Amino acid sequence: MNIIVIGSGGREHAIIKKLRENPEIDRIYALPGNAGMKEAECVSIGAKDIPAVVEFAKTNEIGFAVVAPDDPLVLGMVDALEEAGIPCFGPTAAAAQIEGSKVFAKNLMKKYGIPTADYAVFDSVQEARAYCRSAKTPIVVKADGLALGKGVLICQTAEEADEALREIMEDRMFGDSGSRVVIEEFLEGPEVSVLSFTDGKTVIPMVSSMDHKRAGNGDTGLNTGGMGTVAPNPYYTSDVADRCMKEIFLPTIRAMNEEGRTFRGCLYFGLMITKDGPKVIEYNCRFGDPETQVVLPLLDSDLFTIMKAVREGTLAECEIRWKNASACCVILASSGYPKKYETGFSIDLPEHPKHGAEIYVAGAKLKDGAVVTGGGRVLGVTAVAPTLEEAIRNAYDAAGDVHFENAFMRHDIGKRALAAKGE
């Protein structure tokens, strides 16, 4: 069978590598992919170019499609492919609104009693400013729509909130995504990411993970798309997992069904473990990045079989196993990221990474026949080991053999997780 994977980042590379394990799959096309994806044939069709993707799928005998990024999902890529007779893994546009609009997600949680932070919604910058002046700080300001994972600003004072509102609503730093904002109470506690497979009836959570969003060591600097991850997350205990299933996961699936927006695909739960229990910070309608790069290497079952079961509504019959191990992913980025950075530097990768580590390429392009840097986050190095401490050590050891000019990485990925485990 020939399949296509829509997207171009490290998440897509991790999905492609895992799908490659299935002998039923003949050719994998990445649309558009990147120069580091050696396991797929890259085709220069944009991830949001729905007509071109559909035409490619029809003319190349594609038997299955995996739509990975948020933008094409929200725009209706799955709807268009399914209408053309191409089976897909991923939610419809109606279901993808759970990420496409934070206002929709917050109102859904309020309506169905799913625990989350208190909030207010504004499409007037003056009213939003007036609210912030009387609100307790810190306070969180979020652009309503998609913003590449960067549309959330934590404000310590009313003045900072005023500046955030100016950037989002007046300067439109996130485009039309900032025409409305959600202003939330600031929650405290450890964060946990839980990706889950769901066919709209059954929910099977994947191994929990811990993301590291800030650019600098010690969780300093600007928010990024993610500088590294570890799995499992030590704060996600069996008791917390039970509460999440009863109070958050299943109620969310039921709520989406009630709204006529049945969700099939990967539903990502961004959680905060507060003193009052787990609460939802955000939903994503797809695999997280870079969470996928630590979760999928721990999957001990066939990903393609699971994806087909999700699409066919037979997930309850699917046996899903996980390795009794830990994983760590260290991101190597271009100096200056997430602000201004240079690209075009040659990437030197080891042929056989140490410790059996996987290298997932996120931002690379071809230049004069050579693979060079082509983005802010360039690649992730993931190691799997029996213990978290060993996985972290091995990931950094393997990352030391990757070289490109202007590279930088955090040197404390997993440090908080080890402290939580008392190691």
KENU-938670 format. One record per residue (C-alpha): x, z, y. Coordinates in steps of 0.25 Angstrom, whole numbers, m for minus. Each point is the difference from the previous one (the first is absolute). Layout:
BEGIN
xx, zz, yy
X, Z, Y
...
end
This chain:
BEGIN
xx, zz, yy
0, 0, 0
4, m3, 14
m2, 11, 11
2, 2, 14
4, 12, 8
m4, 0, 15
10, 7, 9
15, 0, 3
5, 14, 0
7, 11, m9
m14, 4, m5
m3, m15, m5
14, 0, m6
m3, 12, m8
m13, m5, m5
6, m13, m4
11, 7, m8
m10, 8, m7
m9, m12, m3
12, m7, m6
0, 9, m11
m13, m7, m6
3, m11, m9
m13, m7, 3
5, m3, 14
7, m14, 1
2, m2, 15
m1, 10, 11
m1, m6, 14
2, 9, 12
m7, m5, 13
8, 1, 8
10, 9, m7
14, 2, 5
14, m5, m3
3, 12, m9
m11, m2, m10
7, m7, m11
m11, 3, m10
m10, m9, 7
m1, m13, 6
m2, 2, 15
m10, m10, 7
1, 0, 16
m15, 2, 1
m4, 12, 10
m7, 12, m6
m11, m2, 10
m2, m15, m2
m12, 1, m9
m4, m15, m1
15, m3, m4
0, 11, m10
m13, m4, m6
5, m15, m1
13, 4, m6
m7, 8, m11
m10, m11, m3
11, m11, m1
10, 9, m8
m9, 5, m11
1, 14, 4
m7, 9, m10
1, 13, 8
4, 5, 14
5, 13, 6
m3, 2, 14
9, 11, 5
1, 2, 15
m11, 6, 9
m2, m12, 10
m4, m11, m11
m9, 10, m7
m8, 4, 13
m1, m15, 4
m7, m3, m13
11, m6, m9
m6, 5, m13
m14, m4, 4
6, m15, 2
8, 0, m13
m11, 5, m8
m10, m10, 6
10, m11, m4
0, 6, m15
13, 7, 1
0, 14, m6
6, 11, 10
6, 14, 0
m4, 6, 13
m13, 4, 8
m9, m9, 8
0, m1, 15
m12, 10, 0
7, 10, m9
13, m2, 8
m6, 6, 12
3, 13, m5
14, m3, 6
m4, m11, 10
m7, 10, 8
3, 15, 2
m13, 2, 7
m7, m6, m13
8, 9, m9
m2, 13, 9
m15, m2, 1
m1, m3, m15
7, 13, m3
m9, 8, 10
m12, m6, m6
3, 3, m15
7, 13, 3
14, m4, m4
10, 10, 6
8, m5, 12
4, 4, 14
m10, 1, 11
0, m12, 9
m7, m7, 11
0, m15, 3
2, m7, 13
m1, m15, 5
2, 5, 15
14, 5, 4
m6, 8, 11
m9, 8, m10
12, 1, m10
9, 6, 11
m11, 10, 4
m2, 4, m14
15, 2, m2
2, 9, 13
m10, 10, m6
4, m1, m15
10, 9, m7
14, m5, m2
7, m6, m8
m10, m11, m1
1, m13, m8
m4, m14, 6
m2, m11, m9
m3, m15, 3
m13, m4, m7
5, m13, m7
13, m4, m8
13, 3, 7
11, m2, m11
m1, 15, m3
5, 3, 14
m13, 2, 7
0, 16, m1
6, 8, 11
1, 15, m1
m1, 6, 14
5, 14, 4
m6, 1, 13
m12, m6, 8
11, m8, 8
5, m6, m13
m14, m4, m4
m2, m7, 14
12, m8, m3
m4, m3, m14
m14, m5, 5
7, m9, 11
9, m6, m11
m11, m3, m10
m13, m3, 9
6, m5, 13
13, m7, m4
m5, m4, m14
13, 3, m7
m8, m2, m13
m9, m11, 5
m15, 0, m2
2, 11, m10
1, 9, 12
m13, m3, 6
m6, 12, m6
7, 13, m3
m2, 12, m9
5, 13, 5
2, 11, m11
3, 14, m1
14, 3, m4
1, 4, m15
12, 8, m5
5, 0, m15
8, m9, m9
m4, m14, m1
m2, m7, m13
m3, m15, m4
m8, m3, m12
m2, m14, m4
m12, m3, m9
m5, m11, m9
m15, m1, 1
m11, m10, m5
m11, 6, 9
m4, 9, m12
13, 7, m5
11, 5, 8
14, 2, m7
10, 6, 10
14, m4, m1
12, 9, 1
0, 7, 14
11, m3, 10
7, 5, 12
3, m9, 12
10, 2, 11
m5, m7, 12
9, 4, 11
13, m9, 3
10, 11, 0
5, 12, m9
m8, 12, 1
m13, m7, 3
5, m4, 14
m1, m13, 8
m12, m10, 1
m10, m2, m11
3, m12, m9
m6, m7, m12
7, 10, m9
15, 3, m2
m1, 5, m14
m9, 6, m11
1, 9, m12
m10, 3, m11
m7, 8, m5
m3, 8, 12
2, 15, m3
m11, 4, 9
m10, m7, m8
m2, 10, m11
m10, m1, m11
m10, 9, 8
1, m9, 12
m2, m12, m8
m13, 6, m6
m5, 3, 13
3, m14, 6
m7, m7, m12
m12, 9, 2
m1, 1, 15
7, m13, 5
3, m11, m10
m13, m1, m8
m9, 2, 13
7, m11, 7
m2, m10, m11
m15, 5, 0
m1, m1, 15
5, m14, 0
m10, m4, m11
m11, 6, 8
4, m8, 12
0, m13, m8
15, m1, 1
5, 2, m14
15, 2, 0
8, m7, m11
15, 0, 1
10, 10, 4
m6, 11, 9
11, 8, 7
m3, 15, 4
9, 5, 11
m3, 15, m1
4, 13, 7
0, 13, m8
m5, 10, 10
m3, 15, m1
m14, m4, m2
3, m10, m11
3, m15, m1
m5, m9, 11
1, m15, 2
9, m5, 11
m2, m14, m3
m5, m11, m10
8, m12, m3
m7, m12, m7
13, m4, m8
13, 5, m6
8, 8, 10
14, m4, 5
10, 6, m4
m9, 9, m9
m1, m12, m10
15, m1, m2
0, 14, m6
m14, 0, m7
1, m13, m8
14, 3, m6
m7, 12, m7
m11, m8, m5
1, m1, m16
m12, m9, m2
m1, m15, 3
m4, m2, 15
m7, m14, m2
m9, 6, m11
m4, 11, 9
m3, m10, 12
m8, m8, m9
m8, 12, m4
m2, 4, 14
m6, m14, 4
m9, 0, m13
m5, 14, 2
6, 5, m13
10, 10, 5
m6, 11, m8
4, m7, m13
14, m2, 5
11, 10, m5
10, 3, 12
13, 7, m3
11, 6, 9
14, 3, m3
4, 15, 0
10, m2, 11
2, m1, 15
4, m11, 10
6, m1, 13
1, m12, 9
9, m1, 12
m2, m11, 11
11, m7, 6
m4, m5, 14
6, m8, 11
6, 8, 11
m10, 2, 12
m12, 0, m9
m12, 2, 3
3, m5, 14
10, m12, 3
9, m4, m11
9, m12, m4
m2, m8, m12
8, m11, m8
11, 8, m6
4, m3, m14
m5, 10, m11
10, 3, m11
m8, 5, m12
7, 5, m13
m4, m8, m12
m2, 12, m9
m4, 12, 9
5, 14, m5
m9, 9, m8
m10, m12, m3
m5, 1, 14
m10, m10, 5
3, m7, 13
m13, m5, 7
2, m10, 12
m9, 1, 12
6, m7, 11
9, m12, m4
1, m15, 3
9, m12, m4
11, m4, 10
9, m11, m4
m3, 3, m14
3, 15, 1
m9, 11, 0
0, 7, 13
m8, 12, 7
m13, m5, 5
m8, 13, 4
1, 14, 5
m1, 6, m14
9, m8, m8
m1, 6, m14
m2, 12, m9
8, 6, m11
m8, 7, m11
6, 9, m11
m8, 6, m11
5, 13, m7
m4, 12, m8
0, 9, 12
m2, m2, 15
14, 5, 4
6, m11, m10
m9, m11, 5
4, 3, 15
15, 1, m3
m1, m13, m8
m8, m8, 10
10, 4, 11
12, m4, m9
m6, m13, m3
m3, m3, 14
14, 2, 4
3, m13, m7
m9, m8, 9
6, m5, 12
m4, m8, 13
4, 1, 14
m8, 10, 9
m6, 7, m12
m5, 14, 1
m8, 10, m8
m4, 14, 0
9, 10, m8
m11, 11, m3
m11, m8, m8
m6, 10, m10
7, 12, 7
m14, 6, 3
m5, m2, m14
12, 7, m6
m2, 12, 9
m15, 0, m4
5, 0, m15
10, 11, 3
12, m9, m4
end
